[in-house]
């Protein structure tokens, strides 16, 4: 069975392996650097242990674990407030119009502006599954468990959330957008810039990026075509975010032009549709699966560092209490009388 839980210090070796297996870079928040990842684990464990009354620049890192083997095969993170202690730069894609009455010309152009518009937002990111963990349902569990945690702790998160998608790369890991724009100002490869962004405070971006708007028409066609286009491996995550209620607002990553999506916390489907119910009974997993009155849910329990989530079959009784299976009870370490937060695994057809 698979569970989602906060990362622990003894997960470091596996986290390093996971980060190293990401093809072509492009996940700034999960660099293949042991020291950086060790620090991320330390920060996350400290943040989960804190008493918090309002959101700050905390990071919460979750992992997917196979309870039968103890192996960790996926990660997902929430950054409670971005753009505060480290700038969160994006390009805002706007339009400008040039008019010549004398010539009778009326031309509209897309223009890229370097901005820090998402200051104070929460960010969901670092969603990654190892190839051998890419089984049906694991990505959805990993992604949606974050929102159950956020719904459990509204005091820890602001009202607005953003998600930054990896941008398009070719089969050799080359980003046409980076080659056309970023490389000219940073004099380094995309992977080098992406890594440095992960381990620095991003001041180098403000120092070296052009301060003036960039007219998209001046970029080569191969760069223009990938603005707002996500990496092929990230398409499932993009579709799930859109299903949850996230929208593209014409902001893109400054390195690879991947799209940034945003949503109001209260409108995210997994938060809006979730219920909190008391456990009234526990039944055998096999009988629940064969019973048409049970439905597949994502279920969570526990406060902060004790948070755990999994998938399983559930049913609400006439009193609004929840019936769960013995496998769910074992995975979440709960029993009758405990309260669970749960939401449908996916929308019924």
C-alpha positions as a printed NumPy array, in Angstrom:
array([[  0.   ,   0.   ,   0.   ],
       [  1.144,   3.538,  -0.645],
       [  1.018,   6.371,   1.879],
       [  1.944,  10.041,   1.84 ],
       [  3.816,  11.354,   4.875],
       [  6.229,  14.18 ,   5.813],
       [  9.831,  13.536,   4.839],
       [ 12.277,  12.3  ,   7.493],
       [ 16.031,  12.623,   7.879],
       [ 16.532,   8.956,   7.009],
       [ 14.966,   9.59 ,   3.565],
       [ 18.008,  11.552,   2.35 ],
       [ 19.674,   8.796,   0.321],
       [ 16.491,   8.021,  -1.56 ],
       [ 15.738,  11.719,  -2.12 ],
       [ 19.181,  12.162,  -3.684],
       [ 18.461,   9.202,  -5.99 ],
       [ 15.099,  10.673,  -6.967],
       [ 16.575,  14.087,  -7.77 ],
       [ 19.364,  12.508,  -9.826],
       [ 16.837,  10.577, -11.922],
       [ 15.048,  13.712, -13.191],
       [ 15.932,  13.995, -16.867],
       [ 17.154,  17.303, -18.24 ],
       [ 16.91 ,  19.303, -15.017],
       [ 14.09 ,  21.831, -14.922],
       [ 12.912,  21.146, -11.371],
       [ 14.547,  23.999,  -9.519],
       [ 13.126,  22.957,  -6.166],
       [ 14.654,  19.464,  -6.315],
       [ 18.319,  19.819,  -7.349],
       [ 20.581,  16.754,  -7.394],
       [ 22.776,  18.179,  -4.62 ],
       [ 23.103,  16.137,  -1.421],
       [ 23.903,  19.08 ,   0.842],
       [ 21.035,  21.165,  -0.529],
       [ 18.582,  18.274,  -0.178],
       [ 19.76 ,  17.547,   3.377],
       [ 19.061,  21.169,   4.24 ],
       [ 15.616,  20.954,   2.646],
       [ 14.813,  17.929,   4.806],
       [ 16.029,  19.717,   7.928],
       [ 13.934,  22.8  ,   7.163],
       [ 10.823,  20.747,   6.366],
       [ 11.006,  18.674,   9.553],
       [ 11.485,  21.824,  11.629],
       [  8.545,  23.541,   9.918],
       [  6.224,  20.583,  10.465],
       [  7.148,  20.67 ,  14.157],
       [  6.478,  24.41 ,  14.573],
       [  3.395,  25.934,  16.15 ],
       [  2.194,  28.328,  13.444],
       [ -0.641,  30.844,  13.569],
       [ -0.05 ,  32.574,  10.234],
       [  1.849,  31.628,   7.074],
       [  5.497,  32.507,   6.629],
       [  8.271,  31.263,   4.331],
       [  7.918,  27.648,   5.498],
       [  8.519,  24.602,   3.313],
       [  6.694,  21.295,   3.755],
       [  8.105,  18.303,   1.891],
       [  6.031,  15.131,   1.534],
       [  7.039,  11.73 ,   0.207],
       [  5.226,   8.708,  -1.185],
       [  6.188,   5.458,   0.572],
       [  5.471,   1.845,  -0.289],
       [  4.514,   0.44 ,   3.127],
       [  5.357,  -3.124,   2.089],
       [  8.977,  -2.345,   1.192],
       [  9.575,   0.93 ,   3.039],
       [ 10.894,   2.482,  -0.196],
       [ 10.279,   6.132,  -0.987],
       [  9.321,   6.708,  -4.617],
       [  7.935,  10.216,  -4.937],
       [  7.998,  13.752,  -3.601],
       [  5.674,  16.739,  -3.391],
       [  6.146,  20.055,  -1.634],
       [  4.272,  23.112,  -0.436],
       [  6.043,  26.444,  -0.025],
       [  3.855,  28.455,   2.303],
       [  4.76 ,  32.003,   1.227],
       [  7.048,  32.662,  -1.723],
       [  8.785,  35.79 ,  -2.951],
       [  9.534,  37.035,   0.572],
       [ 12.966,  35.762,   1.636],
       [ 13.832,  34.702,  -1.934],
       [ 12.422,  36.454,  -4.996],
       [ 10.102,  34.364,  -7.18 ],
       [ 10.7  ,  35.781, -10.627],
       [  8.474,  35.073, -13.603],
       [  7.852,  36.647, -16.97 ],
       [  4.476,  38.309, -17.298],
       [  3.298,  37.996, -20.895],
       [  1.384,  41.12 , -21.837],
       [  0.355,  42.841, -25.056],
       [  1.324,  46.249, -26.329],
       [ -0.075,  48.047, -29.361],
       [  1.801,  50.381, -31.698],
       [ -0.281,  52.649, -33.921],
       [  0.799,  54.881, -36.804],
       [ -2.062,  57.041, -38.081],
       [  0.147,  58.338, -40.869],
       [  0.889,  54.852, -42.206],
       [ -2.406,  53.341, -41.193],
       [ -0.641,  50.57 , -39.244],
       [ -1.983,  48.989, -36.061],
       [  0.357,  46.317, -34.649],
       [ -0.069,  44.338, -31.423],
       [  2.914,  42.54 , -29.883],
       [  3.434,  40.091, -27.011],
       [  5.953,  41.433, -24.497],
       [  7.743,  39.692, -21.608],
       [  8.168,  41.648, -18.352],
       [ 10.363,  40.376, -15.485],
       [  8.152,  40.483, -12.358],
       [  7.801,  39.168,  -8.798],
       [  3.993,  39.175,  -8.954],
       [  3.486,  36.045,  -6.854],
       [  4.954,  37.504,  -3.684],
       [  3.056,  36.133,  -0.679],
       [  1.442,  33.24 ,  -2.587],
       [  1.774,  29.61 ,  -1.566],
       [  3.413,  27.366,  -4.16 ],
       [  2.857,  23.675,  -4.815],
       [  5.788,  22.018,  -6.526],
       [  8.505,  19.346,  -6.479],
       [  5.974,  16.766,  -7.674],
       [  7.96 ,  13.814,  -8.945],
       [  7.559,  10.041,  -9.159],
       [ 10.404,   7.617,  -9.78 ],
       [  9.84 ,   5.617, -12.996],
       [  9.19 ,   2.367, -11.093],
       [  6.546,   4.102,  -8.938],
       [  4.518,   5.444, -11.868],
       [  1.584,   3.174, -11.242],
       [ -2.011,   4.298, -11.863],
       [ -3.187,   6.565,  -9.067],
       [  0.131,   7.358,  -7.398],
       [  0.55 ,  10.748,  -9.048],
       [ -2.994,  11.762,  -8.162],
       [ -2.558,  10.618,  -4.551],
       [  0.717,  12.513,  -4.222],
       [ -0.683,  15.695,  -5.739],
       [ -4.041,  15.759,  -3.951],
       [ -2.655,  14.829,  -0.534],
       [ -0.997,  18.262,  -0.468],
       [ -4.394,  19.926,  -0.602],
       [ -5.77 ,  17.772,   2.207],
       [ -2.826,  18.949,   4.312],
       [ -3.539,  22.566,   3.353],
       [ -7.226,  22.118,   4.168],
       [ -6.292,  20.63 ,   7.532],
       [ -4.1  ,  23.652,   8.365],
       [ -5.58 ,  26.839,   6.869],
       [ -3.589,  28.889,   9.392],
       [ -0.358,  27.801,   7.679],
       [ -1.208,  28.918,   4.139],
       [ -2.31 ,  32.136,   2.347],
       [ -5.405,  32.501,   0.179],
       [ -3.629,  32.247,  -3.199],
       [ -1.626,  29.341,  -4.625],
       [  0.655,  29.075,  -7.653],
       [  2.198,  26.107,  -9.465],
       [  5.151,  26.442, -11.857],
       [  5.354,  23.855, -14.632],
       [  8.538,  22.599, -16.274],
       [  8.932,  24.106, -19.72 ],
       [  9.327,  22.31 , -23.049],
       [ 12.682,  20.713, -23.874],
       [ 13.786,  18.643, -26.827],
       [ 14.95 ,  15.015, -26.577],
       [ 18.45 ,  16.214, -25.667],
       [ 17.225,  18.342, -22.772],
       [ 17.691,  21.614, -24.641],
       [ 15.296,  24.473, -23.913],
       [ 14.831,  26.645, -27.036],
       [ 13.618,  29.53 , -24.891],
       [ 16.729,  29.425, -22.711],
       [ 19.036,  29.204, -25.706],
       [ 17.378,  32.227, -27.311],
       [ 17.189,  34.459, -24.247],
       [ 18.628,  33.344, -20.92 ],
       [ 21.944,  32.022, -22.201],
       [ 22.742,  35.423, -23.73 ],
       [ 22.699,  37.051, -20.289],
       [ 23.953,  34.269, -18.009],
       [ 26.632,  32.642, -20.179],
       [ 25.865,  29.182, -18.762],
       [ 23.787,  26.148, -19.669],
       [ 20.151,  25.835, -18.715],
       [ 21.036,  23.093, -16.2  ],
       [ 23.74 ,  25.263, -14.59 ],
       [ 21.41 ,  28.252, -14.237],
       [ 18.574,  26.063, -12.962],
       [ 20.848,  24.501, -10.332],
       [ 22.272,  27.845,  -9.244],
       [ 18.746,  29.207,  -8.855],
       [ 17.971,  26.296,  -6.522],
       [ 20.95 ,  26.869,  -4.231],
       [ 21.127,  30.694,  -4.218],
       [ 18.893,  33.568,  -3.181],
       [ 18.163,  34.452,  -6.846],
       [ 19.937,  37.818,  -6.651],
       [ 21.926,  36.778,  -9.724],
       [ 18.679,  36.865, -11.721],
       [ 18.028,  40.487, -10.819],
       [ 21.681,  41.315, -11.529],
       [ 21.9  ,  39.739, -14.979],
       [ 18.448,  39.529, -16.56 ],
       [ 17.446,  42.362, -18.916],
       [ 15.633,  45.136, -17.063],
       [ 13.585,  46.176, -20.078],
       [ 10.616,  44.353, -21.657],
       [ 11.463,  41.69 , -24.236],
       [  9.433,  41.713, -27.432],
       [  8.497,  38.12 , -28.241],
       [  8.594,  38.866, -31.986],
       [ 12.36 ,  39.397, -31.699],
       [ 12.917,  35.813, -30.493],
       [ 13.476,  32.961, -32.969],
       [ 10.426,  30.935, -33.907],
       [ 11.495,  27.822, -31.968],
       [ 11.622,  29.911, -28.762],
       [  8.319,  31.673, -29.416],
       [  6.516,  28.359, -29.971],
       [  7.37 ,  26.972, -26.506],
       [  6.284,  29.953, -24.393],
       [  3.649,  28.623, -22.005],
       [  4.173,  25.006, -23.174],
       [  4.896,  22.381, -20.526],
       [  7.448,  19.562, -20.586],
       [  6.049,  16.275, -21.921],
       [  6.639,  14.549, -18.549],
       [  4.688,  17.284, -16.772],
       [  1.544,  17.166, -18.914],
       [ -0.327,  14.82 , -16.501],
       [  0.472,  17.156, -13.585],
       [ -0.736,  20.141, -15.642],
       [ -4.034,  18.447, -16.461],
       [ -4.582,  17.514, -12.82 ],
       [ -3.906,  21.091, -11.703],
       [ -6.417,  22.404, -14.226],
       [ -8.953,  19.818, -13.01 ],
       [ -8.361,  21.022,  -9.431],
       [ -9.194,  24.591, -10.457],
       [ -5.847,  26.16 , -11.381],
       [ -5.676,  28.563, -14.336],
       [ -2.921,  29.896, -16.582],
       [ -2.68 ,  33.704, -16.236],
       [  0.043,  34.393, -18.834],
       [  2.992,  34.114, -16.446],
       [  5.89 ,  31.837, -17.44 ],
       [  9.154,  30.609, -15.979],
       [ 12.074,  32.908, -16.813],
       [ 14.41 ,  30.05 , -17.744],
       [ 12.336,  27.65 , -19.877],
       [  9.013,  29.554, -20.311],
       [  6.972,  26.805, -18.651],
       [  3.473,  28.019, -17.654],
       [  2.604,  29.21 , -14.146],
       [ -0.904,  28.36 , -12.931],
       [ -2.74 ,  29.899,  -9.992],
       [ -5.844,  29.3  ,  -7.894],
       [ -7.6  ,  30.523,  -4.79 ],
       [ -7.053,  28.076,  -1.948],
       [-10.766,  27.839,  -1.171],
       [-11.575,  26.966,  -4.81 ],
       [ -9.17 ,  24.025,  -5.128],
       [-11.41 ,  21.015,  -5.667],
       [ -9.688,  18.755,  -3.104],
       [-10.147,  21.426,  -0.437],
       [-13.624,  22.568,  -1.435],
       [-15.065,  19.051,  -1.749],
       [-13.338,  17.392,   1.223],
       [-15.343,  16.159,   4.22 ],
       [-14.269,  15.48 ,   7.795],
       [-15.912,  12.392,   9.277],
       [-15.643,  10.248,  12.385],
       [-14.746,   6.578,  11.876],
       [-17.789,   4.492,  12.78 ],
       [-16.614,   1.096,  11.575],
       [-13.856,  -0.914,   9.896],
       [-14.512,  -3.685,   7.36 ],
       [-12.373,  -6.078,   5.325],
       [-10.871,  -4.467,   2.228],
       [-12.05 ,  -7.254,  -0.074],
       [-15.678,  -6.961,   0.98 ],
       [-15.655,  -3.179,   0.554],
       [-14.262,  -3.397,  -2.984],
       [-17.041,  -5.83 ,  -3.923],
       [-19.715,  -3.648,  -2.316],
       [-21.151,  -1.12 ,  -4.751],
       [-22.007,   1.296,  -1.919],
       [-18.299,   1.969,  -1.218],
       [-16.325,   4.521,  -3.24 ],
       [-12.614,   5.15 ,  -3.68 ],
       [-11.36 ,   8.14 ,  -1.68 ],
       [ -8.129,   9.853,  -0.748],
       [ -8.096,   9.84 ,   3.038],
       [ -5.873,  11.702,   5.496],
       [ -5.36 ,  11.98 ,   9.218],
       [ -3.033,  13.644,  11.688],
       [ -1.882,  17.147,  12.453],
       [  1.308,  18.599,  10.924],
       [  4.194,  16.125,  11.434],
       [  1.729,  13.302,  12.116],
       [  0.01 ,  13.793,   8.751],
       [ -0.575,  10.671,   6.661],
       [ -2.699,  10.05 ,   3.57 ],
       [ -3.623,   7.077,   1.405],
       [ -6.312,   5.812,  -0.947],
       [ -9.023,   3.37 ,   0.048],
       [-12.687,   2.441,  -0.154],
       [-15.069,   4.295,   2.149],
       [-18.775,   4.692,   2.781],
       [-20.735,   7.216,   4.812],
       [-23.519,   5.85 ,   7.03 ],
       [-26.843,   7.558,   7.63 ],
       [-25.297,   9.598,  10.441],
       [-22.548,  10.984,   8.211],
       [-19.868,   8.855,   9.854],
       [-17.331,   6.997,   7.743],
       [-16.786,   3.285,   7.281],
       [-13.227,   2.418,   6.192],
       [-11.315,  -0.762,   5.371],
       [ -8.831,  -2.566,   7.581],
       [ -6.014,  -1.77 ,   5.124],
       [ -6.754,   1.968,   5.372],
       [ -6.944,   1.766,   9.169],
       [ -3.55 ,   0.03 ,   9.246],
       [ -1.898,   2.427,   6.785],
       [ -3.164,   5.524,   8.602],
       [ -2.839,   4.001,  12.094],
       [ -6.398,   4.942,  13.024],
       [ -9.372,   3.248,  14.637],
       [-13.019,   3.796,  15.469],
       [-13.711,   7.26 ,  16.828],
       [-10.845,   8.945,  14.967],
       [-11.647,  11.756,  12.542],
       [-10.525,  11.631,   8.921],
       [-10.444,  14.178,   6.101],
       [-11.43 ,  12.591,   2.802],
       [-12.283,  13.447,  -0.781],
       [-13.244,  11.416,  -3.829],
       [-10.204,   9.981,  -5.598],
       [-11.598,  11.368,  -8.848],
       [-14.838,  12.906,  -9.989],
       [-17.548,  10.364, -10.73 ],
       [-18.421,  10.048, -14.415]])
